[in-house]
Amino acid sequence: MAENRAGVVLVDIDTPRLLESRGCCFGRKGEDVDFNTIRKDMKMFSFEALRTDCDNFFEGVIIQQELDKLNVQLKSLLGDPVYPSKNRLAHKVRQTVDGFGGVMSGQTLYYKDLGTDSILAMLWPWKDGQRTTIKIIQQ
């Protein structure tokens, strides 16, 4: 392990076993997951910047080299992305996402309905192709 300039711990996470050994919930069924579990898992990735980390909102900028691993982790926690998808966004999802500026071509959206709450993860790639902003929200 090492730290980058922002003091964020850099971890080599090439295998699910390594993720699990570090307390990550890789491979869990999405229904077992809560927002705090997801926040904890995000700390296993190398972020160029960590903008917000609070009870119901996480935002950071992740480097391109970590993006595939992040998508695998989000899929294991929240299921397949709801955008892009060949299916239309459900009305409830669209309303939630619109409150955060909507979703556009090139962006990725994960959404998990937990009954009274929901968790959404939005990945917004930068034009430089090297960074992606990730926002994870519980509502």
CYANA upper distance limits for C-alpha pairs under 8 A (distance plus 0.5 A):
  1 MET  CA      9 VAL  CA      7.22
  1 MET  CA     10 LEU  CA      6.22
  1 MET  CA     11 VAL  CA      5.80
  1 MET  CA     12 ASP  CA      7.87
  2 ALA  CA      9 VAL  CA      6.23
  2 ALA  CA     10 LEU  CA      5.72
  2 ALA  CA     11 VAL  CA      7.64
  3 GLU  CA      7 GLY  CA      5.72
  3 GLU  CA      8 VAL  CA      5.79
  3 GLU  CA      9 VAL  CA      4.93
  3 GLU  CA     10 LEU  CA      5.98
  4 ASN  CA      8 VAL  CA      6.03
  4 ASN  CA      9 VAL  CA      7.12
  4 ASN  CA     10 LEU  CA      7.22
  4 ASN  CA     48 GLU  CA      8.32
  6 ALA  CA     48 GLU  CA      7.62
  6 ALA  CA     49 ALA  CA      7.32
  8 VAL  CA     46 SER  CA      7.25
  8 VAL  CA     47 PHE  CA      7.18
  8 VAL  CA     48 GLU  CA      8.20
  8 VAL  CA     49 ALA  CA      8.49
  9 VAL  CA     43 LYS  CA      8.33
  9 VAL  CA     44 MET  CA      8.21
  9 VAL  CA     45 PHE  CA      8.36
  9 VAL  CA     46 SER  CA      7.12
 10 LEU  CA     44 MET  CA      8.11
 10 LEU  CA     45 PHE  CA      7.20
 10 LEU  CA     46 SER  CA      5.49
 11 VAL  CA     44 MET  CA      6.89
 11 VAL  CA     45 PHE  CA      7.03
 11 VAL  CA     46 SER  CA      7.29
 13 ILE  CA     18 LEU  CA      6.72
 13 ILE  CA     19 LEU  CA      6.69
 13 ILE  CA     44 MET  CA      8.33
 13 ILE  CA     45 PHE  CA      8.37
 13 ILE  CA     69 LYS  CA      8.33
 14 ASP  CA     18 LEU  CA      7.86
 15 THR  CA     19 LEU  CA      7.15
 16 PRO  CA     20 GLU  CA      6.70
 16 PRO  CA     26 PHE  CA      6.65
 16 PRO  CA     27 GLY  CA      8.26
 17 ARG  CA     21 SER  CA      6.64
 18 LEU  CA     22 ARG  CA      6.86
 19 LEU  CA     23 GLY  CA      7.15
 19 LEU  CA     24 CYS  CA      5.56
 19 LEU  CA     25 CYS  CA      7.87
 19 LEU  CA     26 PHE  CA      6.97
 19 LEU  CA     44 MET  CA      8.13
 20 GLU  CA     24 CYS  CA      5.24
 20 GLU  CA     25 CYS  CA      6.51
 20 GLU  CA     26 PHE  CA      6.79
 22 ARG  CA     44 MET  CA      8.48
 23 GLY  CA     41 ASP  CA      8.36
 24 CYS  CA     40 LYS  CA      7.84
 24 CYS  CA     41 ASP  CA      5.80
 24 CYS  CA     44 MET  CA      7.98
 25 CYS  CA     37 THR  CA      7.98
 25 CYS  CA     41 ASP  CA      7.50
 26 PHE  CA     73 GLN  CA      6.61
 26 PHE  CA     76 SER  CA      7.04
 26 PHE  CA     77 LEU  CA      8.07
 27 GLY  CA     73 GLN  CA      8.06
 27 GLY  CA     76 SER  CA      5.71
 27 GLY  CA     77 LEU  CA      7.74
 28 ARG  CA     32 ASP  CA      7.32
 28 ARG  CA     33 VAL  CA      8.10
 28 ARG  CA     76 SER  CA      6.78
 28 ARG  CA     77 LEU  CA      6.88
 29 LYS  CA     33 VAL  CA      7.89
 29 LYS  CA     76 SER  CA      7.14
 29 LYS  CA     77 LEU  CA      6.86
 30 GLY  CA     76 SER  CA      6.94
 30 GLY  CA     77 LEU  CA      4.87
 30 GLY  CA     78 LEU  CA      5.62
 30 GLY  CA     79 GLY  CA      6.95
 30 GLY  CA    112 LYS  CA      8.41
 31 GLU  CA     77 LEU  CA      8.40
 31 GLU  CA    114 LEU  CA      8.22
 33 VAL  CA     37 THR  CA      6.71
 33 VAL  CA     38 ILE  CA      7.75
 33 VAL  CA     77 LEU  CA      6.99
 34 ASP  CA     38 ILE  CA      7.15
 35 PHE  CA     39 ARG  CA      6.72
 35 PHE  CA     56 ASN  CA      7.57
 35 PHE  CA    119 ILE  CA      7.61
 35 PHE  CA    138 GLN  CA      7.04
 36 ASN  CA     40 LYS  CA      6.62
 36 ASN  CA     55 ASP  CA      8.01
 37 THR  CA     41 ASP  CA      6.74
 38 ILE  CA     42 MET  CA      6.76
 38 ILE  CA     77 LEU  CA      8.11
 39 ARG  CA     43 LYS  CA      7.40
 39 ARG  CA     53 ASP  CA      8.16
 39 ARG  CA     58 PHE  CA      7.42
 40 LYS  CA     44 MET  CA      8.04
 41 ASP  CA     45 PHE  CA      8.24
 45 PHE  CA     62 ILE  CA      8.40
 45 PHE  CA     66 GLU  CA      7.30
 45 PHE  CA     70 LEU  CA      7.93
 46 SER  CA     62 ILE  CA      7.00
 46 SER  CA     63 ILE  CA      7.58
 46 SER  CA     66 GLU  CA      7.20
 47 PHE  CA     60 GLY  CA      6.96
 47 PHE  CA     61 VAL  CA      6.09
 47 PHE  CA     62 ILE  CA      4.89
 47 PHE  CA     63 ILE  CA      6.82
 48 GLU  CA     60 GLY  CA      8.06
 48 GLU  CA     61 VAL  CA      6.00
 48 GLU  CA     62 ILE  CA      6.08
 48 GLU  CA     63 ILE  CA      6.75
 49 ALA  CA     60 GLY  CA      5.97
 49 ALA  CA     61 VAL  CA      5.57
 49 ALA  CA     62 ILE  CA      7.69
 50 LEU  CA     59 GLU  CA      6.86
 50 LEU  CA     60 GLY  CA      4.78
 50 LEU  CA     61 VAL  CA      6.96
 51 ARG  CA     58 PHE  CA      8.17
 51 ARG  CA     59 GLU  CA      5.82
 51 ARG  CA     60 GLY  CA      5.61
 51 ARG  CA     61 VAL  CA      8.18
 52 THR  CA     57 PHE  CA      7.34
 52 THR  CA     58 PHE  CA      5.70
 52 THR  CA     59 GLU  CA      5.41
 52 THR  CA     60 GLY  CA      7.32
 53 ASP  CA     57 PHE  CA      6.59
 53 ASP  CA     58 PHE  CA      5.04
 53 ASP  CA     59 GLU  CA      7.06
 54 CYS  CA     58 PHE  CA      6.82
 56 ASN  CA    137 ILE  CA      6.15
 56 ASN  CA    138 GLN  CA      5.47
 56 ASN  CA    139 GLN  CA      7.79
 57 PHE  CA    135 LYS  CA      7.74
 57 PHE  CA    136 ILE  CA      6.25
 57 PHE  CA    137 ILE  CA      5.14
 57 PHE  CA    138 GLN  CA      7.05
 58 PHE  CA    134 ILE  CA      8.36
 58 PHE  CA    135 LYS  CA      6.16
 58 PHE  CA    136 ILE  CA      5.56
 58 PHE  CA    137 ILE  CA      7.02
 59 GLU  CA    133 THR  CA      7.65
 59 GLU  CA    134 ILE  CA      6.05
 59 GLU  CA    135 LYS  CA      4.97
 59 GLU  CA    136 ILE  CA      6.94
 60 GLY  CA    133 THR  CA      6.25
 60 GLY  CA    134 ILE  CA      6.00
 60 GLY  CA    135 LYS  CA      7.33
 61 VAL  CA    131 ARG  CA      6.89
 61 VAL  CA    132 THR  CA      6.02
 61 VAL  CA    133 THR  CA      4.89
 61 VAL  CA    134 ILE  CA      6.68
 62 ILE  CA     66 GLU  CA      7.22
 62 ILE  CA     67 LEU  CA      7.46
 62 ILE  CA    131 ARG  CA      6.16
 62 ILE  CA    132 THR  CA      5.86
 62 ILE  CA    133 THR  CA      6.84
 62 ILE  CA    134 ILE  CA      7.72
 63 ILE  CA     67 LEU  CA      7.21
 63 ILE  CA    130 GLN  CA      6.46
 63 ILE  CA    131 ARG  CA      5.20
 63 ILE  CA    132 THR  CA      7.05
 64 GLN  CA     68 ASP  CA      8.47
 64 GLN  CA    129 GLY  CA      7.83
 64 GLN  CA    130 GLN  CA      5.47
 64 GLN  CA    131 ARG  CA      5.94
 64 GLN  CA    132 THR  CA      7.56
 66 GLU  CA     70 LEU  CA      6.65
 67 LEU  CA     71 ASN  CA      6.67
 67 LEU  CA    132 THR  CA      8.33
 68 ASP  CA     72 VAL  CA      6.82
 69 LYS  CA     73 GLN  CA      6.76
 70 LEU  CA     74 LEU  CA      6.63
 71 ASN  CA     75 LYS  CA      6.49
 72 VAL  CA     76 SER  CA      6.74
 73 GLN  CA     77 LEU  CA      6.81
 74 LEU  CA     78 LEU  CA      6.17
 74 LEU  CA     79 GLY  CA      7.68
 74 LEU  CA    110 TYR  CA      7.97
 74 LEU  CA    121 ALA  CA      8.45
 75 LYS  CA     79 GLY  CA      4.99
 75 LYS  CA     80 ASP  CA      5.77
 75 LYS  CA     81 PRO  CA      7.52
 75 LYS  CA    110 TYR  CA      8.21
 78 LEU  CA    110 TYR  CA      6.87
 78 LEU  CA    111 TYR  CA      6.87
 78 LEU  CA    112 LYS  CA      5.95
 79 GLY  CA    110 TYR  CA      7.74
 79 GLY  CA    111 TYR  CA      8.27
 79 GLY  CA    112 LYS  CA      7.91
 80 ASP  CA    110 TYR  CA      7.32
 81 PRO  CA     85 SER  CA      7.56
 81 PRO  CA    108 THR  CA      7.21
 81 PRO  CA    109 LEU  CA      5.99
 81 PRO  CA    110 TYR  CA      4.93
 81 PRO  CA    111 TYR  CA      7.52
 82 VAL  CA     87 ASN  CA      8.15
 82 VAL  CA     89 LEU  CA      7.22
 82 VAL  CA    108 THR  CA      8.37
 82 VAL  CA    109 LEU  CA      6.27
 82 VAL  CA    110 TYR  CA      6.06
 82 VAL  CA    111 TYR  CA      6.97
 83 TYR  CA     89 LEU  CA      7.96
 83 TYR  CA    103 VAL  CA      8.46
 83 TYR  CA    107 GLN  CA      8.06
 83 TYR  CA    108 THR  CA      5.94
 83 TYR  CA    109 LEU  CA      5.44
 83 TYR  CA    110 TYR  CA      7.53
 84 PRO  CA    105 SER  CA      8.29
 84 PRO  CA    107 GLN  CA      7.94
 84 PRO  CA    108 THR  CA      6.57
 84 PRO  CA    109 LEU  CA      7.67
 89 LEU  CA     93 VAL  CA      6.68
 89 LEU  CA     94 ARG  CA      6.44
 90 ALA  CA     94 ARG  CA      6.65
 91 HIS  CA     95 GLN  CA      6.64
 92 LYS  CA     96 THR  CA      6.81
 93 VAL  CA     97 VAL  CA      6.61
 93 VAL  CA    111 TYR  CA      7.88
 94 ARG  CA     98 ASP  CA      6.41
 94 ARG  CA    102 GLY  CA      8.02
 95 GLN  CA     99 GLY  CA      7.08
 96 THR  CA    100 PHE  CA      7.81
 97 VAL  CA    101 GLY  CA      7.17
 97 VAL  CA    102 GLY  CA      5.49
 97 VAL  CA    103 VAL  CA      7.39
 98 ASP  CA    102 GLY  CA      4.61
 98 ASP  CA    103 VAL  CA      8.04
103 VAL  CA    107 GLN  CA      6.89
103 VAL  CA    108 THR  CA      8.17
103 VAL  CA    109 LEU  CA      7.96
106 GLY  CA    124 TRP  CA      8.05
106 GLY  CA    125 PRO  CA      7.72
107 GLN  CA    122 MET  CA      7.84
107 GLN  CA    123 LEU  CA      6.21
107 GLN  CA    124 TRP  CA      5.55
107 GLN  CA    125 PRO  CA      7.05
108 THR  CA    122 MET  CA      6.32
108 THR  CA    123 LEU  CA      5.54
108 THR  CA    124 TRP  CA      7.36
109 LEU  CA    120 LEU  CA      7.50
109 LEU  CA    121 ALA  CA      6.21
109 LEU  CA    122 MET  CA      5.18
109 LEU  CA    123 LEU  CA      6.92
110 TYR  CA    120 LEU  CA      5.94
110 TYR  CA    121 ALA  CA      5.47
110 TYR  CA    122 MET  CA      7.02
111 TYR  CA    118 SER  CA      7.69
111 TYR  CA    119 ILE  CA      6.28
111 TYR  CA    120 LEU  CA      4.87
111 TYR  CA    121 ALA  CA      6.99
112 LYS  CA    118 SER  CA      6.07
112 LYS  CA    119 ILE  CA      5.69
112 LYS  CA    120 LEU  CA      6.84
113 ASP  CA    117 ASP  CA      7.01
113 ASP  CA    118 SER  CA      4.94
113 ASP  CA    119 ILE  CA      7.11
114 LEU  CA    118 SER  CA      5.59
114 LEU  CA    119 ILE  CA      7.98
117 ASP  CA    138 GLN  CA      7.26
117 ASP  CA    139 GLN  CA      5.79
118 SER  CA    138 GLN  CA      6.14
118 SER  CA    139 GLN  CA      5.85
119 ILE  CA    136 ILE  CA      7.53
119 ILE  CA    137 ILE  CA      6.07
119 ILE  CA    138 GLN  CA      4.95
119 ILE  CA    139 GLN  CA      6.95
120 LEU  CA    135 LYS  CA      8.48
120 LEU  CA    136 ILE  CA      6.12
120 LEU  CA    137 ILE  CA      5.90
120 LEU  CA    138 GLN  CA      7.13
121 ALA  CA    134 ILE  CA      7.38
121 ALA  CA    135 LYS  CA      6.08
121 ALA  CA    136 ILE  CA      4.77
121 ALA  CA    137 ILE  CA      7.01
122 MET  CA    133 THR  CA      8.49
122 MET  CA    134 ILE  CA      6.11
122 MET  CA    135 LYS  CA      5.66
122 MET  CA    136 ILE  CA      6.91
123 LEU  CA    132 THR  CA      6.84
123 LEU  CA    133 THR  CA      6.25
123 LEU  CA    134 ILE  CA      5.10
123 LEU  CA    135 LYS  CA      7.15
124 TRP  CA    132 THR  CA      5.92
124 TRP  CA    133 THR  CA      5.59
124 TRP  CA    134 ILE  CA      6.88
125 PRO  CA    129 GLY  CA      7.24
125 PRO  CA    131 ARG  CA      6.62
125 PRO  CA    132 THR  CA      4.57
125 PRO  CA    133 THR  CA      6.73
126 TRP  CA    130 GLN  CA      7.50
126 TRP  CA    131 ARG  CA      6.02
126 TRP  CA    132 THR  CA      6.02
126 TRP  CA    133 THR  CA      7.85
